[in-house]
């Protein structure tokens, strides 16, 4: 049937990228501690 | 003491306290810069080295053997601190270092170099630095 949209399954598995969200969550969690660390070790930062 | 001169005294004391707070505040701000080795401070302010996205120092351009050694030494010390703190926080060294990098880039002062998310070196101005979108 010409004109019909054909949908075929992709040959590669579908990968959902969750790394970005997880990283942001970790970064927010660590921020306060990292700030103290920088202050306490001012000579190397 | 009459009421008028008492008010005057209170006012003067307030001024003295304010002046003291100002002095203490100024000292606190310059404390971290003062703790840096003079050679490190000079390399930072001249833009020879800069803050990378990953939480470590990088050489912006050229850089003699002495600069390279200094950067390597500071980065080894940074990594040791990151590793210890990351373990305490049950995070990876990379994530802890990256978080610190976000903060260190924010803390650069105008004239210093920092790395933008695309990897290019930027000179800090009075405007906020360009940081990774995951930075807090």
Backbone of each chain as nested JSON, in Angstrom:
{
  "chains": [
    {"id": "A", "residues": [
      {"number": 1, "name": "UNK", "atoms": {"N": [0.859, -1.193, 0.0], "CA": [0.0, 0.0, 0.0], "C": [0.9, 1.25, 0.0]}},
      {"number": 2, "name": "UNK", "atoms": {"N": [1.009, 1.91, -1.112], "CA": [1.835, 3.106, -1.212], "C": [1.223, 4.229, -0.379]}},
      {"number": 3, "name": "UNK", "atoms": {"N": [2.071, 5.048, 0.251], "CA": [1.587, 6.175, 1.05], "C": [1.42, 5.836, 2.505]}},
      {"number": 4, "name": "UNK", "atoms": {"N": [1.405, 4.592, 2.831], "CA": [1.304, 4.243, 4.245], "C": [2.631, 4.439, 4.96]}},
      {"number": 5, "name": "UNK", "atoms": {"N": [2.578, 4.828, 6.218], "CA": [3.8, 4.963, 7.004], "C": [4.167, 3.594, 7.554]}},
      {"number": 6, "name": "UNK", "atoms": {"N": [5.377, 3.19, 7.285], "CA": [5.768, 1.889, 7.829], "C": [6.637, 2.074, 9.072]}},
      {"number": 7, "name": "UNK", "atoms": {"N": [6.312, 1.379, 10.07], "CA": [7.079, 1.453, 11.318], "C": [7.729, 0.109, 11.538]}},
      {"number": 8, "name": "UNK", "atoms": {"N": [9.065, 0.136, 11.589], "CA": [9.745, -1.129, 11.858], "C": [10.563, -1.005, 13.134]}},
      {"number": 9, "name": "UNK", "atoms": {"N": [10.719, -2.087, 13.817], "CA": [11.473, -2.092, 15.07], "C": [12.942, -1.809, 14.787]}},
      {"number": 10, "name": "UNK", "atoms": {"N": [13.599, -0.96, 15.599], "CA": [15.013, -0.691, 15.364], "C": [15.847, -1.958, 15.572]}},
      {"number": 11, "name": "UNK", "atoms": {"N": [16.928, -2.048, 14.798], "CA": [17.746, -3.254, 14.925], "C": [18.691, -3.196, 16.129]}},
      {"number": 12, "name": "UNK", "atoms": {"N": [18.811, -1.984, 16.709], "CA": [19.665, -1.876, 17.905], "C": [18.772, -1.716, 19.138]}},
      {"number": 13, "name": "UNK", "atoms": {"N": [19.209, -2.173, 20.278], "CA": [18.37, -1.996, 21.464], "C": [18.207, -0.515, 21.81]}},
      {"number": 14, "name": "UNK", "atoms": {"N": [17.072, -0.152, 22.355], "CA": [16.808, 1.237, 22.741], "C": [17.5, 1.497, 24.082]}},
      {"number": 15, "name": "UNK", "atoms": {"N": [18.357, 2.522, 24.108], "CA": [19.093, 2.846, 25.327], "C": [18.563, 4.162, 25.893]}},
      {"number": 16, "name": "UNK", "atoms": {"N": [18.166, 4.131, 27.111], "CA": [17.691, 5.366, 27.753], "C": [18.826, 5.922, 28.613]}},
      {"number": 17, "name": "UNK", "atoms": {"N": [19.202, 7.138, 28.322], "CA": [20.354, 7.766, 28.97], "C": [19.915, 8.444, 30.272]}},
      {"number": 18, "name": "UNK", "atoms": {"N": [20.273, 7.826, 31.391], "CA": [19.888, 8.387, 32.693], "C": [21.074, 9.015, 33.422]}},
      {"number": 19, "name": "UNK", "atoms": {"N": [22.252, 8.871, 32.846], "CA": [23.471, 9.333, 33.52], "C": [23.432, 10.804, 33.912]}},
      {"number": 20, "name": "UNK", "atoms": {"N": [22.899, 11.641, 33.035], "CA": [22.931, 13.078, 33.277], "C": [22.16, 13.436, 34.549]}},
      {"number": 21, "name": "UNK", "atoms": {"N": [20.945, 12.879, 34.669], "CA": [20.136, 13.193, 35.848], "C": [20.757, 12.675, 37.135]}},
      {"number": 22, "name": "UNK", "atoms": {"N": [21.304, 11.476, 37.066], "CA": [21.919, 10.903, 38.263], "C": [23.114, 11.745, 38.685]}},
      {"number": 23, "name": "UNK", "atoms": {"N": [23.939, 12.146, 37.696], "CA": [25.116, 12.941, 38.009], "C": [24.724, 14.262, 38.674]}},
      {"number": 24, "name": "UNK", "atoms": {"N": [23.704, 14.922, 38.138], "CA": [23.29, 16.209, 38.695], "C": [22.851, 16.054, 40.152]}},
      {"number": 25, "name": "UNK", "atoms": {"N": [22.163, 14.97, 40.416], "CA": [21.712, 14.708, 41.786], "C": [22.901, 14.548, 42.725]}},
      {"number": 26, "name": "UNK", "atoms": {"N": [23.91, 13.807, 42.264], "CA": [25.123, 13.585, 43.062], "C": [25.859, 14.903, 43.288]}},
      {"number": 27, "name": "UNK", "atoms": {"N": [25.965, 15.682, 42.233], "CA": [26.683, 16.959, 42.315], "C": [26.017, 17.884, 43.343]}},
      {"number": 28, "name": "UNK", "atoms": {"N": [24.71, 17.924, 43.328], "CA": [23.996, 18.773, 44.285], "C": [24.203, 18.282, 45.716]}},
      {"number": 29, "name": "UNK", "atoms": {"N": [24.253, 16.968, 45.861], "CA": [24.445, 16.39, 47.19], "C": [25.836, 16.714, 47.729]}},
      {"number": 30, "name": "UNK", "atoms": {"N": [26.833, 16.725, 46.832], "CA": [28.222, 16.894, 47.262], "C": [28.645, 18.359, 47.413]}},
      {"number": 31, "name": "UNK", "atoms": {"N": [27.851, 19.277, 46.862], "CA": [28.29, 20.673, 46.76], "C": [28.723, 21.293, 48.09]}},
      {"number": 32, "name": "UNK", "atoms": {"N": [27.924, 21.11, 49.138], "CA": [28.231, 21.744, 50.424], "C": [29.531, 21.202, 51.016]}},
      {"number": 33, "name": "UNK", "atoms": {"N": [29.697, 19.882, 50.917], "CA": [30.905, 19.26, 51.449], "C": [32.131, 19.712, 50.655]}},
      {"number": 34, "name": "UNK", "atoms": {"N": [31.976, 19.781, 49.338], "CA": [33.095, 20.195, 48.48], "C": [33.509, 21.635, 48.786]}},
      {"number": 35, "name": "UNK", "atoms": {"N": [32.525, 22.458, 49.101], "CA": [32.825, 23.861, 49.425], "C": [33.701, 23.944, 50.676]}},
      {"number": 36, "name": "UNK", "atoms": {"N": [33.364, 23.155, 51.68], "CA": [34.175, 23.114, 52.9], "C": [35.577, 22.596, 52.616]}},
      {"number": 37, "name": "UNK", "atoms": {"N": [35.639, 21.551, 51.804], "CA": [36.931, 20.949, 51.466], "C": [37.858, 21.974, 50.816]}},
      {"number": 38, "name": "UNK", "atoms": {"N": [37.304, 22.764, 49.92], "CA": [38.102, 23.788, 49.218], "C": [38.605, 24.823, 50.231]}},
      {"number": 39, "name": "UNK", "atoms": {"N": [37.724, 25.215, 51.146], "CA": [38.094, 26.212, 52.158], "C": [39.191, 25.698, 53.083]}},
      {"number": 40, "name": "UNK", "atoms": {"N": [39.059, 24.406, 53.463], "CA": [40.007, 23.814, 54.42], "C": [41.375, 23.554, 53.802]}},
      {"number": 41, "name": "UNK", "atoms": {"N": [41.42, 23.462, 52.485], "CA": [42.687, 23.155, 51.785], "C": [43.049, 24.278, 50.833]}},
      {"number": 42, "name": "UNK", "atoms": {"N": [42.892, 25.514, 51.313], "CA": [43.04, 26.684, 50.459], "C": [44.361, 26.737, 49.678]}},
      {"number": 43, "name": "UNK", "atoms": {"N": [45.408, 26.168, 50.233], "CA": [46.727, 26.229, 49.589], "C": [46.809, 25.542, 48.245]}},
      {"number": 44, "name": "UNK", "atoms": {"N": [45.99, 24.493, 48.047], "CA": [46.069, 23.733, 46.791], "C": [44.919, 24.063, 45.846]}},
      {"number": 45, "name": "UNK", "atoms": {"N": [44.008, 24.939, 46.28], "CA": [42.881, 25.31, 45.413], "C": [42.948, 26.764, 44.95]}}
    ]},
    {"id": "B", "residues": [
      {"number": 1, "name": "UNK", "atoms": {"N": [25.603, 60.01, 83.623], "CA": [25.653, 60.336, 82.2], "C": [24.248, 60.668, 81.725]}},
      {"number": 2, "name": "UNK", "atoms": {"N": [24.082, 61.811, 81.037], "CA": [22.74, 62.132, 80.566], "C": [22.405, 61.307, 79.319]}},
      {"number": 3, "name": "UNK", "atoms": {"N": [21.133, 61.335, 79.009], "CA": [20.634, 60.448, 77.946], "C": [21.284, 60.748, 76.587]}},
      {"number": 4, "name": "UNK", "atoms": {"N": [21.498, 62.055, 76.344], "CA": [22.015, 62.465, 75.03], "C": [23.423, 61.905, 74.789]}},
      {"number": 5, "name": "UNK", "atoms": {"N": [24.299, 62.058, 75.813], "CA": [25.686, 61.606, 75.588], "C": [25.76, 60.073, 75.575]}},
      {"number": 6, "name": "UNK", "atoms": {"N": [24.772, 59.463, 76.251], "CA": [24.728, 57.999, 76.24], "C": [24.4, 57.493, 74.82]}},
      {"number": 7, "name": "UNK", "atoms": {"N": [23.46, 58.19, 74.198], "CA": [23.095, 57.817, 72.821], "C": [24.314, 57.986, 71.912]}},
      {"number": 8, "name": "UNK", "atoms": {"N": [25.031, 59.074, 72.156], "CA": [26.223, 59.353, 71.35], "C": [27.249, 58.25, 71.509]}},
      {"number": 9, "name": "UNK", "atoms": {"N": [27.407, 57.796, 72.747], "CA": [28.4, 56.745, 73.034], "C": [28.003, 55.447, 72.325]}},
      {"number": 10, "name": "UNK", "atoms": {"N": [26.694, 55.135, 72.441], "CA": [26.193, 53.917, 71.798], "C": [26.453, 53.974, 70.296]}},
      {"number": 11, "name": "UNK", "atoms": {"N": [26.237, 55.141, 69.726], "CA": [26.423, 55.33, 68.286], "C": [27.902, 55.115, 67.913]}},
      {"number": 12, "name": "UNK", "atoms": {"N": [28.776, 55.713, 68.77], "CA": [30.218, 55.586, 68.489], "C": [30.659, 54.128, 68.588]}},
      {"number": 13, "name": "UNK", "atoms": {"N": [30.126, 53.437, 69.602], "CA": [30.479, 52.021, 69.78], "C": [30.038, 51.205, 68.562]}},
      {"number": 14, "name": "UNK", "atoms": {"N": [28.868, 51.566, 68.064], "CA": [28.338, 50.89, 66.879], "C": [29.272, 51.079, 65.689]}},
      {"number": 15, "name": "UNK", "atoms": {"N": [29.773, 52.288, 65.556], "CA": [30.687, 52.588, 64.444], "C": [31.97, 51.781, 64.569]}},
      {"number": 16, "name": "UNK", "atoms": {"N": [32.473, 51.695, 65.812], "CA": [33.713, 50.95, 66.052], "C": [33.506, 49.476, 65.716]}},
      {"number": 17, "name": "UNK", "atoms": {"N": [32.378, 48.935, 66.173], "CA": [32.068, 47.532, 65.908], "C": [31.964, 47.291, 64.407]}},
      {"number": 18, "name": "UNK", "atoms": {"N": [31.335, 48.218, 63.709], "CA": [31.181, 48.124, 62.256], "C": [32.541, 48.123, 61.573]}},
      {"number": 19, "name": "UNK", "atoms": {"N": [33.418, 49.021, 62.015], "CA": [34.748, 49.129, 61.424], "C": [35.538, 47.842, 61.657]}},
      {"number": 20, "name": "UNK", "atoms": {"N": [35.404, 47.29, 62.872], "CA": [36.108, 46.044, 63.199], "C": [35.619, 44.897, 62.315]}},
      {"number": 21, "name": "UNK", "atoms": {"N": [34.295, 44.831, 62.147], "CA": [33.704, 43.775, 61.327], "C": [34.228, 43.867, 59.9]}},
      {"number": 22, "name": "UNK", "atoms": {"N": [34.391, 45.101, 59.421], "CA": [34.885, 45.35, 58.073], "C": [36.311, 44.822, 57.928]}},
      {"number": 23, "name": "UNK", "atoms": {"N": [37.142, 45.112, 58.934], "CA": [38.542, 44.67, 58.909], "C": [38.603, 43.144, 58.921]}},
      {"number": 24, "name": "UNK", "atoms": {"N": [37.823, 42.538, 59.811], "CA": [37.81, 41.074, 59.931], "C": [37.334, 40.449, 58.619]}},
      {"number": 25, "name": "UNK", "atoms": {"N": [36.278, 41.024, 58.037], "CA": [35.725, 40.527, 56.78], "C": [36.749, 40.571, 55.661]}},
      {"number": 26, "name": "UNK", "atoms": {"N": [37.467, 41.676, 55.55], "CA": [38.473, 41.847, 54.5], "C": [39.581, 40.811, 54.66]}},
      {"number": 27, "name": "UNK", "atoms": {"N": [39.98, 40.564, 55.915], "CA": [41.042, 39.589, 56.185], "C": [40.592, 38.189, 55.75]}},
      {"number": 28, "name": "UNK", "atoms": {"N": [39.334, 37.876, 56.032], "CA": [38.817, 36.541, 55.7], "C": [38.818, 36.303, 54.194]}},
      {"number": 29, "name": "UNK", "atoms": {"N": [38.488, 37.35, 53.43], "CA": [38.412, 37.199, 51.974], "C": [39.801, 36.904, 51.393]}},
      {"number": 30, "name": "UNK", "atoms": {"N": [40.811, 37.603, 51.901], "CA": [42.142, 37.446, 51.307], "C": [42.891, 36.243, 51.882]}},
      {"number": 31, "name": "UNK", "atoms": {"N": [42.293, 35.583, 52.882], "CA": [42.99, 34.474, 53.545], "C": [43.316, 33.324, 52.596]}},
      {"number": 32, "name": "UNK", "atoms": {"N": [42.334, 32.927, 51.745], "CA": [42.575, 31.79, 50.864], "C": [43.635, 32.128, 49.826]}},
      {"number": 33, "name": "UNK", "atoms": {"N": [43.583, 33.352, 49.299], "CA": [44.583, 33.754, 48.306], "C": [45.97, 33.808, 48.95]}},
      {"number": 34, "name": "UNK", "atoms": {"N": [46.009, 34.225, 50.227], "CA": [47.292, 34.358, 50.919], "C": [47.925, 33.001, 51.196]}},
      {"number": 35, "name": "UNK", "atoms": {"N": [47.082, 31.927, 51.246], "CA": [47.614, 30.602, 51.55], "C": [48.244, 29.926, 50.339]}},
      {"number": 36, "name": "UNK", "atoms": {"N": [48.056, 30.517, 49.179], "CA": [48.65, 29.939, 47.974], "C": [50.127, 30.278, 47.901]}},
      {"number": 37, "name": "UNK", "atoms": {"N": [50.884, 29.332, 47.404], "CA": [52.297, 29.559, 47.161], "C": [52.423, 30.722, 46.155]}},
      {"number": 38, "name": "UNK", "atoms": {"N": [53.389, 31.639, 46.357], "CA": [53.488, 32.795, 45.457], "C": [53.61, 32.416, 43.975]}},
      {"number": 39, "name": "UNK", "atoms": {"N": [54.34, 31.338, 43.682], "CA": [54.503, 30.911, 42.283], "C": [53.168, 30.444, 41.705]}},
      {"number": 40, "name": "UNK", "atoms": {"N": [52.385, 29.745, 42.537], "CA": [51.058, 29.282, 42.114], "C": [50.139, 30.477, 41.881]}},
      {"number": 41, "name": "UNK", "atoms": {"N": [50.146, 31.405, 42.833], "CA": [49.3, 32.593, 42.728], "C": [49.646, 33.379, 41.462]}},
      {"number": 42, "name": "UNK", "atoms": {"N": [50.939, 33.492, 41.171], "CA": [51.393, 34.255, 39.995], "C": [50.952, 33.571, 38.696]}},
      {"number": 43, "name": "UNK", "atoms": {"N": [51.086, 32.232, 38.649], "CA": [50.709, 31.488, 37.441], "C": [49.202, 31.576, 37.19]}},
      {"number": 44, "name": "UNK", "atoms": {"N": [48.438, 31.629, 38.259], "CA": [46.976, 31.776, 38.139], "C": [46.623, 33.149, 37.589]}},
      {"number": 45, "name": "UNK", "atoms": {"N": [47.162, 34.19, 38.258], "CA": [46.744, 35.545, 37.88], "C": [47.274, 35.954, 36.509]}},
      {"number": 46, "name": "UNK", "atoms": {"N": [48.384, 35.332, 36.067], "CA": [48.906, 35.669, 34.731], "C": [48.208, 34.862, 33.635]}},
      {"number": 47, "name": "UNK", "atoms": {"N": [47.345, 33.926, 34.039], "CA": [46.59, 33.139, 33.065], "C": [47.38, 32.001, 32.44]}},
      {"number": 48, "name": "UNK", "atoms": {"N": [48.521, 31.648, 33.013], "CA": [49.306, 30.517, 32.483], "C": [48.624, 29.19, 32.798]}},
      {"number": 49, "name": "UNK", "atoms": {"N": [47.945, 29.152, 33.933], "CA": [47.211, 27.952, 34.323], "C": [45.775, 28.328, 34.649]}},
      {"number": 50, "name": "UNK", "atoms": {"N": [44.896, 27.371, 34.558], "CA": [43.488, 27.645, 34.81], "C": [42.772, 26.471, 35.441]}},
      {"number": 51, "name": "UNK", "atoms": {"N": [41.528, 26.712, 35.84], "CA": [40.694, 25.685, 36.457], "C": [39.965, 24.888, 35.379]}},
      {"number": 52, "name": "UNK", "atoms": {"N": [40.147, 23.584, 35.392], "CA": [39.466, 22.72, 34.428], "C": [38.089, 22.313, 34.944]}},
      {"number": 53, "name": "UNK", "atoms": {"N": [37.272, 21.828, 34.024], "CA": [35.925, 21.355, 34.35], "C": [35.982, 20.17, 35.324]}},
      {"number": 54, "name": "UNK", "atoms": {"N": [37.033, 19.359, 35.204], "CA": [37.115, 18.12, 35.995], "C": [37.616, 18.308, 37.434]}},
      {"number": 55, "name": "UNK", "atoms": {"N": [37.872, 19.559, 37.838], "CA": [38.302, 19.807, 39.221], "C": [39.808, 19.846, 39.409]}},
      {"number": 56, "name": "UNK", "atoms": {"N": [40.528, 19.784, 38.302], "CA": [41.988, 19.853, 38.377], "C": [42.487, 21.087, 37.636]}},
      {"number": 57, "name": "UNK", "atoms": {"N": [43.775, 21.41, 37.875], "CA": [44.382, 22.559, 37.204], "C": [44.893, 22.121, 35.837]}},
      {"number": 58, "name": "UNK", "atoms": {"N": [44.901, 23.04, 34.901], "CA": [45.437, 22.753, 33.579], "C": [46.35, 23.871, 33.12]}},
      {"number": 59, "name": "UNK", "atoms": {"N": [47.247, 23.531, 32.209], "CA": [48.144, 24.537, 31.634], "C": [47.461, 25.114, 30.401]}},
      {"number": 60, "name": "UNK", "atoms": {"N": [47.328, 26.434, 30.384], "CA": [46.58, 27.079, 29.309], "C": [47.433, 27.175, 28.046]}},
      {"number": 61, "name": "UNK", "atoms": {"N": [48.638, 27.665, 28.177], "CA": [49.518, 27.807, 27.01], "C": [50.964, 27.692, 27.449]}},
      {"number": 62, "name": "UNK", "atoms": {"N": [51.735, 27.032, 26.617], "CA": [53.177, 26.908, 26.875], "C": [53.435, 26.29, 28.235]}},
      {"number": 63, "name": "UNK", "atoms": {"N": [54.08, 27.041, 29.084], "CA": [54.359, 26.536, 30.426], "C": [55.665, 25.773, 30.469]}},
      {"number": 64, "name": "UNK", "atoms": {"N": [56.611, 26.283, 31.184], "CA": [57.918, 25.634, 31.315], "C": [57.826, 24.406, 32.195]}},
      {"number": 65, "name": "UNK", "atoms": {"N": [58.955, 23.741, 32.361], "CA": [59.011, 22.518, 33.172], "C": [58.6, 22.805, 34.618]}},
      {"number": 66, "name": "UNK", "atoms": {"N": [58.961, 23.992, 35.121], "CA": [58.633, 24.335, 36.509], "C": [57.127, 24.479, 36.709]}},
      {"number": 67, "name": "UNK", "atoms": {"N": [56.453, 25.07, 35.716], "CA": [54.99, 25.235, 35.797], "C": [54.316, 23.863, 35.729]}},
      {"number": 68, "name": "UNK", "atoms": {"N": [54.808, 23.029, 34.803], "CA": [54.216, 21.688, 34.645], "C": [54.349, 20.874, 35.932]}},
      {"number": 69, "name": "UNK", "atoms": {"N": [55.537, 20.97, 36.532], "CA": [55.778, 20.239, 37.783], "C": [54.842, 20.719, 38.885]}},
      {"number": 70, "name": "UNK", "atoms": {"N": [54.69, 22.043, 38.95], "CA": [53.84, 22.623, 39.991], "C": [52.376, 22.176, 39.82]}},
      {"number": 71, "name": "UNK", "atoms": {"N": [51.891, 22.213, 38.593], "CA": [50.508, 21.81, 38.308], "C": [50.308, 20.329, 38.646]}},
      {"number": 72, "name": "UNK", "atoms": {"N": [51.284, 19.522, 38.26], "CA": [51.216, 18.087, 38.541], "C": [51.154, 17.841, 40.057]}},
      {"number": 73, "name": "UNK", "atoms": {"N": [52.007, 18.538, 40.767], "CA": [52.082, 18.4, 42.226], "C": [50.766, 18.811, 42.893]}},
      {"number": 74, "name": "UNK", "atoms": {"N": [50.221, 19.948, 42.469], "CA": [48.956, 20.419, 43.05], "C": [47.817, 19.463, 42.707]}},
      {"number": 75, "name": "UNK", "atoms": {"N": [47.827, 18.933, 41.48], "CA": [46.764, 18.012, 41.076], "C": [46.831, 16.684, 41.839]}},
      {"number": 76, "name": "UNK", "atoms": {"N": [48.032, 16.24, 42.137], "CA": [48.18, 15.009, 42.943], "C": [47.609, 15.253, 44.346]}},
      {"number": 77, "name": "UNK", "atoms": {"N": [47.917, 16.422, 44.891], "CA": [47.389, 16.765, 46.227], "C": [45.873, 16.902, 46.19]}},
      {"number": 78, "name": "UNK", "atoms": {"N": [45.37, 17.524, 45.129], "CA": [43.916, 17.656, 44.997], "C": [43.263, 16.275, 44.926]}},
      {"number": 79, "name": "UNK", "atoms": {"N": [43.862, 15.401, 44.129], "CA": [43.269, 14.076, 43.949], "C": [43.221, 13.312, 45.271]}},
      {"number": 80, "name": "UNK", "atoms": {"N": [44.276, 13.462, 46.078], "CA": [44.303, 12.788, 47.379], "C": [43.166, 13.286, 48.274]}},
      {"number": 81, "name": "UNK", "atoms": {"N": [42.943, 14.608, 48.247], "CA": [41.858, 15.197, 49.046], "C": [40.503, 14.741, 48.503]}},
      {"number": 82, "name": "UNK", "atoms": {"N": [40.337, 14.807, 47.179], "CA": [39.073, 14.372, 46.564], "C": [38.766, 12.912, 46.917]}},
      {"number": 83, "name": "UNK", "atoms": {"N": [39.811, 12.074, 46.838], "CA": [39.618, 10.643, 47.074], "C": [39.136, 10.38, 48.498]}},
      {"number": 84, "name": "UNK", "atoms": {"N": [39.761, 11.08, 49.442], "CA": [39.388, 10.889, 50.848], "C": [37.959, 11.359, 51.113]}},
      {"number": 85, "name": "UNK", "atoms": {"N": [37.651, 12.545, 50.599], "CA": [36.324, 13.121, 50.841], "C": [35.24, 12.347, 50.095]}},
      {"number": 86, "name": "UNK", "atoms": {"N": [35.571, 11.88, 48.904], "CA": [34.597, 11.109, 48.122], "C": [34.226, 9.834, 48.868]}},
      {"number": 87, "name": "UNK", "atoms": {"N": [35.225, 9.208, 49.471], "CA": [34.971, 7.978, 50.223], "C": [34.05, 8.259, 51.41]}},
      {"number": 88, "name": "UNK", "atoms": {"N": [34.322, 9.371, 52.095], "CA": [33.469, 9.758, 53.234], "C": [32.023, 9.976, 52.797]}},
      {"number": 89, "name": "UNK", "atoms": {"N": [31.867, 10.515, 51.579], "CA": [30.531, 10.845, 51.071], "C": [29.931, 9.706, 50.241]}},
      {"number": 90, "name": "UNK", "atoms": {"N": [30.659, 8.613, 50.129], "CA": [30.229, 7.472, 49.322], "C": [29.907, 7.898, 47.89]}},
      {"number": 91, "name": "UNK", "atoms": {"N": [30.838, 8.648, 47.327], "CA": [30.714, 9.092, 45.942], "C": [31.986, 8.692, 45.199]}},
      {"number": 92, "name": "UNK", "atoms": {"N": [31.977, 8.819, 43.89], "CA": [33.202, 8.503, 43.149], "C": [34.129, 9.713, 43.197]}},
      {"number": 93, "name": "UNK", "atoms": {"N": [35.42, 9.446, 43.035], "CA": [36.412, 10.534, 43.032], "C": [36.085, 11.512, 41.897]}},
      {"number": 94, "name": "UNK", "atoms": {"N": [35.677, 10.969, 40.746], "CA": [35.367, 11.809, 39.583], "C": [34.202, 12.764, 39.871]}},
      {"number": 95, "name": "UNK", "atoms": {"N": [33.156, 12.239, 40.509], "CA": [31.999, 13.091, 40.818], "C": [32.357, 14.155, 41.839]}},
      {"number": 96, "name": "UNK", "atoms": {"N": [33.171, 13.774, 42.838], "CA": [33.563, 14.755, 43.855], "C": [34.438, 15.834, 43.218]}},
      {"number": 97, "name": "UNK", "atoms": {"N": [35.359, 15.397, 42.359], "CA": [36.258, 16.339, 41.691], "C": [35.475, 17.264, 40.756]}},
      {"number": 98, "name": "UNK", "atoms": {"N": [34.518, 16.692, 40.037], "CA": [33.702, 17.486, 39.119], "C": [32.904, 18.556, 39.879]}},
      {"number": 99, "name": "UNK", "atoms": {"N": [32.315, 18.159, 41.01], "CA": [31.557, 19.103, 41.84], "C": [32.47, 20.231, 42.308]}},
      {"number": 100, "name": "UNK", "atoms": {"N": [33.678, 19.863, 42.748], "CA": [34.64, 20.862, 43.191], "C": [35.019, 21.787, 42.035]}},
      {"number": 101, "name": "UNK", "atoms": {"N": [35.156, 21.191, 40.836], "CA": [35.48, 21.982, 39.646], "C": [34.429, 23.053, 39.381]}},
      {"number": 102, "name": "UNK", "atoms": {"N": [33.164, 22.688, 39.542], "CA": [32.068, 23.662, 39.376], "C": [32.283, 24.85, 40.304]}},
      {"number": 103, "name": "UNK", "atoms": {"N": [32.59, 24.544, 41.577], "CA": [32.756, 25.589, 42.586], "C": [34.025, 26.399, 42.324]}},
      {"number": 104, "name": "UNK", "atoms": {"N": [35.097, 25.712, 41.956], "CA": [36.377, 26.387, 41.714], "C": [36.291, 27.328, 40.518]}},
      {"number": 105, "name": "UNK", "atoms": {"N": [35.521, 26.94, 39.511], "CA": [35.341, 27.816, 38.351], "C": [34.548, 29.06, 38.772]}},
      {"number": 106, "name": "UNK", "atoms": {"N": [33.541, 28.848, 39.618], "CA": [32.772, 29.997, 40.13], "C": [33.651, 30.939, 40.939]}},
      {"number": 107, "name": "UNK", "atoms": {"N": [34.628, 30.359, 41.629], "CA": [35.474, 31.164, 42.529], "C": [36.627, 31.862, 41.813]}},
      {"number": 108, "name": "UNK", "atoms": {"N": [36.808, 31.622, 40.513], "CA": [37.872, 32.343, 39.804], "C": [37.56, 33.838, 39.835]}},
      {"number": 109, "name": "UNK", "atoms": {"N": [38.61, 34.635, 39.795], "CA": [38.428, 36.091, 39.812], "C": [38.753, 36.63, 38.413]}},
      {"number": 110, "name": "UNK", "atoms": {"N": [38.227, 37.801, 38.071], "CA": [38.474, 38.345, 36.728], "C": [39.962, 38.342, 36.363]}},
      {"number": 111, "name": "UNK", "atoms": {"N": [40.244, 37.861, 35.16], "CA": [41.631, 37.764, 34.677], "C": [42.146, 36.342, 34.714]}},
      {"number": 112, "name": "UNK", "atoms": {"N": [41.594, 35.515, 35.609], "CA": [42.022, 34.115, 35.701], "C": [41.374, 33.295, 34.581]}},
      {"number": 113, "name": "UNK", "atoms": {"N": [41.978, 32.146, 34.284], "CA": [41.466, 31.281, 33.209], "C": [40.639, 30.137, 33.78]}},
      {"number": 114, "name": "UNK", "atoms": {"N": [39.631, 29.752, 33.021], "CA": [38.853, 28.573, 33.38], "C": [38.43, 27.874, 32.099]}},
      {"number": 115, "name": "UNK", "atoms": {"N": [38.099, 26.604, 32.223], "CA": [37.703, 25.804, 31.061], "C": [36.184, 25.785, 30.935]}},
      {"number": 116, "name": "UNK", "atoms": {"N": [35.712, 26.102, 29.76], "CA": [34.272, 26.056, 29.475], "C": [33.87, 24.598, 29.215]}},
      {"number": 117, "name": "UNK", "atoms": {"N": [32.561, 24.284, 29.271], "CA": [32.129, 22.892, 29.05], "C": [32.608, 22.323, 27.71]}},
      {"number": 118, "name": "UNK", "atoms": {"N": [32.833, 23.15, 26.69], "CA": [33.305, 22.641, 25.389], "C": [34.81, 22.378, 25.372]}},
      {"number": 119, "name": "UNK", "atoms": {"N": [35.479, 22.644, 26.491], "CA": [36.908, 22.349, 26.598], "C": [37.819, 23.527, 26.306]}},
      {"number": 120, "name": "UNK", "atoms": {"N": [37.239, 24.623, 25.824], "CA": [38.068, 25.788, 25.501], "C": [38.388, 26.604, 26.758]}},
      {"number": 121, "name": "UNK", "atoms": {"N": [39.51, 27.305, 26.721], "CA": [39.889, 28.156, 27.85], "C": [39.242, 29.516, 27.712]}},
      {"number": 122, "name": "UNK", "atoms": {"N": [38.702, 30.008, 28.81], "CA": [38.07, 31.33, 28.831], "C": [38.758, 32.164, 29.896]}},
      {"number": 123, "name": "UNK", "atoms": {"N": [38.737, 33.465, 29.686], "CA": [39.245, 34.373, 30.712], "C": [38.055, 34.862, 31.514]}},
      {"number": 124, "name": "UNK", "atoms": {"N": [38.14, 34.721, 32.81], "CA": [37.035, 35.146, 33.67], "C": [36.889, 36.663, 33.617]}},
      {"number": 125, "name": "UNK", "atoms": {"N": [35.679, 37.107, 33.49], "CA": [35.366, 38.54, 33.561], "C": [34.495, 38.735, 34.802]}},
      {"number": 126, "name": "UNK", "atoms": {"N": [33.894, 39.878, 34.921], "CA": [32.996, 40.101, 36.062], "C": [31.678, 39.339, 35.876]}},
      {"number": 127, "name": "UNK", "atoms": {"N": [31.41, 38.914, 34.64], "CA": [30.196, 38.132, 34.366], "C": [30.368, 36.716, 34.911]}},
      {"number": 128, "name": "UNK", "atoms": {"N": [29.261, 36.031, 35.208], "CA": [29.384, 34.649, 35.701], "C": [30.068, 33.768, 34.643]}},
      {"number": 129, "name": "UNK", "atoms": {"N": [30.87, 32.782, 35.071], "CA": [31.549, 31.922, 34.112], "C": [30.573, 30.966, 33.425]}},
      {"number": 130, "name": "UNK", "atoms": {"N": [30.979, 30.453, 32.255], "CA": [30.165, 29.459, 31.544], "C": [30.484, 28.102, 32.169]}},
      {"number": 131, "name": "UNK", "atoms": {"N": [29.479, 27.481, 32.775], "CA": [29.731, 26.208, 33.461], "C": [28.858, 25.1, 32.897]}},
      {"number": 132, "name": "UNK", "atoms": {"N": [29.23, 23.894, 33.249], "CA": [28.453, 22.711, 32.863], "C": [27.03, 22.851, 33.418]}},
      {"number": 133, "name": "UNK", "atoms": {"N": [26.055, 22.358, 32.639], "CA": [24.656, 22.508, 33.056], "C": [24.34, 21.712, 34.323]}},
      {"number": 134, "name": "UNK", "atoms": {"N": [25.225, 20.747, 34.672], "CA": [24.968, 19.941, 35.88], "C": [25.537, 20.597, 37.132]}},
      {"number": 135, "name": "UNK", "atoms": {"N": [26.217, 21.726, 36.983], "CA": [26.799, 22.407, 38.145], "C": [25.702, 22.958, 39.051]}},
      {"number": 136, "name": "UNK", "atoms": {"N": [25.935, 22.936, 40.366], "CA": [24.91, 23.449, 41.279], "C": [24.791, 24.978, 41.221]}}
    ]}
  ]
}
